[in-house]
Amino acid sequence: MIETCPHRLPVLYLFSGGDFLTARAFFPTAPEYHLMADFPSGHPACFVDPACMAQANETTLAFFRHWASLKFTRQSTSVMRRAFATSGQLPALLVSLRLIGLPVLHVTTSGVQPPSYVSRLSAKSRFHSSTRHGGGGTVFYGDGSTASHNSSLVGSAWPVPSVTLHTSRFRVSYYSMLLRSDPAEKIKISKQDWPNFRQWERGGPFVDEQLAALTKAISGGEPERPIAFMTKAAPHWILRNAWMAKWVLQHSAATLHDETGLRPLYYNASGGATTNKWRTVTHGGFKEFENREMKWYPGEKAELKAIFRGPELPFEFGYAQKGSQGVLLAGWRAEVL
């Protein structure tokens, strides 16, 4: 029996980019927010170097303008890869916390190197941090003091670089991680490559190792601790697979996603991804996948249209194609509520 109230579960937002604000809006009482995407995390040392800080301000402003142009419903992967290539996600997260009126008490890093702008800073700098990738990190306090700490990923085959912002009410962690179906898979900043569907469908040990590393990173030393999982406008070619559904439903007590998340059939025991009883509710009317993905999932459109039959959501969520407001599925284990 899960005793934790679902509204107090740690939140994992996969493929989030810097979108802390959506996670906060849907789960306002969560004690922890774990965000993951393949963009750099950023480093506090950036803010003691004028050139680095200037670029951080410029790219963060560009990011929020871009996000606003899309009504804060989604973000462009290629735009974010360009924007955060040097300064990372940290500046955008700091602005997000400022927007909701919460000051940052301190920041911790794990496996993160200062950007090239500040790599020449003296070792005596108050922002000098450990250089052991995944083996340690630094705590940066509001008064400028620091303290070293050991990473929870010591000994892991897949250390996940991260930055964590601590406030008086909760903490926000961002993990810089590119999920790959194959060790040779790479990304291009200026282009979104077509995925290899067969490789992603197979999954396998390489994918399992990455998920195990992510599980360890977000567990806080409690590998069985349930989470609230969410995603939107995400890579469906990853999330649609049975192995991903099994991982999500195994570690979650509640879920929230659009059509790019788990296939709804996996919430039933007959889908083979879970032995737990799940309850789901759906909102919105499905019309179509995102433009380039219209021909990718022909077998799923009828399934989604039968489940998401309207009425329209009162706000846009995810890709929201063909004039719709998007769709939203909320799920929870029957033992929770």
N, C-alpha and C positions, 0 to 999 in steps of 0.2 A: 504493500500500500504506500503510495506517495503522499507523505504528510505535508510537503511544502505547498503553500498556496500558489496556484499558477501565476498570480500577479506578483509574486516575489521570486520567481525563477530567474536565474541568469539568462540573458538573451544572447543568442548567437545569430548574427546577421551575415550570411554568406554572400560574397560578391557585392559587398555593400559600397565599396569606395569609401568616401568620407561621409556617408549619409547617416550620421548619428541621430539627426533630428527626427527622422521617420521612426527609428527604433524607440526613441524616447516618447514620441507621440502615442504609439500603440502600447507601449509597456512603461508607463510613467513611474511605476513604483519598483522597477527592477533594481537589484543591488549592484549588478554588473552588466555591462554591455560589451560584447566581444564582436568586433568587426573584422572581416577578412576580405582582402582583394590582392591583386598582384602588383600594386603600386608600392613604391618605397614608403617606409613608415615615417621617416624624418628623424631629426635629432635635436635636442634642446640647445646644443652648442651653436646651432645656426644663429641664435638670437644674440650672440655676443660678437658677431662679425657683421659689419655694416653691409657689405655686398650680399652676403647670404640672406640677411634679414630683408633687404630691399627686394630681392627676387622672391622670397617667401610671401611678402605682402602683395607683390604684383601677381603672382600665380594664384594666390588664394582669392584675390578680388576677381580674377578672370574666371576661376572655377565657380564662384557664387553667381556671377553674371550668366555664365553658361547654364547653370542649374536653374536659375530663375527663368531663363528663356524656354525651358522645358517644363515650366510650372512646378518645379520641384518634384516631379513624378519619376524621373529617371535621369541618367547621366550618360554621356558618350564615353565609351572606353578609350577610344583613340585620343579624345580631348584630354581626359584625365591622365593618360600615360605621358602626354607632352607636358602638361601642367605640373605634375608632381615628380618629374624625372629627377630633380635635384633636391628640392626642399621637402618632398614627401607629404604625408597626410597630416602631420602634426599641426602645422599652422591652421589648416581648415578645421581641425577638431577644436583647437583653442578658440577660434572665432565662434564655433557652434556653442560651446559652453558659455561664452560671453553673451551670446544672444538670449540664452535662457537665464542669465543672471547668476551663474554659479562660478565662483573663482576656483582656480586650480590650486590645491594645497601643495602637491608635489608631483613630479613625473618620474617614472621608472622606465628604463630601457633594457632590452635583452638582445644581444647579438646584433646591435646596430652600430654602424660606424658614423662618425661625423662626416658631413659632406666635404667635398674637396676644398671648398672655400676656407674651412677652418681646420683642415688636417695639419696645418703648419703651426697651430697654436702651441704654446709652450706646455710642457707636461705639468707646469705649476698652475695652469689655468683652473679656475674653480669648476669648469665644465669638462675637464679631462675625464674620460671614461675608460673602462676596460676594453681591450681590443680582442678578447677571446670570443670568437664567433659562437654564440649560443652558450658560452660557458660562464657568463657573468654579465653584469651591467652596472648602471649607476642610478642612484636616486638623486633627483634635482629638486631642492626645496625652494619655496618662494623667497626665502631670504638669501639665496645664492649658495648655501652650503650644500654639500653632497655626502653621500654614503654609499659604499659598494654593497652589492648583494649577489647572491648566487642564483643563477638561472634555474628554473624548474626543468629546463630541457637538457641539463647536463647528462651526457651519455646517450642522448637520442641520436638516431641515425639521420633524423630530419629536424635539426633545430630551426625554429620558426622565428625570424627577427620580429620584434614587437616593441611598441611603445604604449605605456599605460598612463592615463591621466587620472589622478585621484582627487575627488572632491569630498565635501563633508557628507554627501548623501549617497554617492555611488562612485564607481570607477569605470572608465572607458578604456578598453584595450583594442589596439589595432594590430593585426597580424599581416605582415607582408608575405604572401604565399601565392604562387602560381600553381594551381592544380594542373598536372600534366598526365596524359594517358600513357606517355612513353618518355624515357629519359632524354631522347633526342629532340623532343618537342620544344620549339622556341616561339617567341613572340616578336612582332615588329611594331615599333611605336606608332608608325603611320598607317598601319594596315591591320584589319581584323581578318585573320586567315580562316578559311573554311575548315571546320572541324572534321576529324576522321571518325565518323559515326561508329564504324565497326570496332575500332580500338576502344572507344568509350563504352560501348555496350559490353565488351568483354570484361572491363575492369582488370583485376588481377593483382598480384603482389605489389607491384610498383604503386598503384593507386592506394592499396590498403595501407602501405607504409606512410604515405602522406596523410591519410585520414587519421592514422594512429598518432602521428606527430601533432596534428591539430587537436585531437582529443586530449592529449597530454597537456598541451599548452593552455587550454581553456578549463581544465578540470579543477585547478586550484588544489591539487593533491587529493581530490575526491573523484576518482574515475567513474564512479557509479552515480554521481550527482546529476539529476535530470536538468534539462535546459528547456527554454522556449526558443524554438527555431523559427527564423523568418528569412524571406528573400523576396525580391521582386525584380522584374526586368533583368533576369539573370540568364546564364547560359543553359538553356533547357536541354541541350545535347549532353550535358553532364547530369543534371538533376532528374532527368526522365528515366534513368536506368534503375534496375532492381537493386543493384548493390548500393547505390546511393540512398535509395528509399530505406533500405534495411539499416544503414548507418544512422540516418536521421531519426527514424522511428525508434531505434534502439536507445538513443541517447536523449530523446525529447519526451516531455510530458505535454507539450502544447506546440502547435505549429501555426504559421500564418504566411501565406504566399499567394501569388497570382498564377496565371496559366503556365509560367515558366518554371514553377516549382515541381514538386512531386506529382506524378500522375495520380489522379484520385483513386484509381483502382487499387493502389497499394495500401490504402487505409483499411481495406478488407483483408481478413485472414487468408482468403482464397487467392490473394495476389502474391502470396509467398514472401512478403517482406517483413511481416510482423505476426507475432502470436498474441499480442495484446489487443483488446477491444478498443477501437477508436470511434469517436463521434466527430462528425464534421458538419459544418454549416457553410453554405455558399452564398455569395452576394454578387450581383452584377450579371450582365449578359455578354457571353463570349461571342465575338464576331470573327476575329482572325488573328493569326500570329503576326509578329513584327515583320516588316516588309520583306527582308531578305530570307526570312524563315518560313514564308507561306507555303513553299513546296517541300519543306523538310519533314514535316510531321503530318502527312495526309491522313494517316490512320487514327489520329487523335482528335481531329476537329469535331467529328460527330459525337464523340464521347464528351468533349467539353461543352458543346452546344446543348447537349441533353442535361448536363448538370448545372451549368450557369445560364439560366433562362430569364434572368432579370428579376425585379426591375433594376434600373441602372443605379450604380453607386452615387452617393451625393457628392463625391469628390473623385478626382482622377487617381488611379493607382496602377503603376506599372506602365506598360506600353500603350494601353488604351487605344487600340486600332479601330479604323473604319468609323470614327465618330462616337465610339463607345467611351464610357468612363473607366473601362477596365473591369477586372474581376478579382475577387478575393475569396480564398478558402481559409477557414479557421478550423483547426482540429485539436482535439485533446483526448488523452487517454480516459476511458470511462471511469477509471478509479479515482480520477482527479476531481471531477464534478458529477 
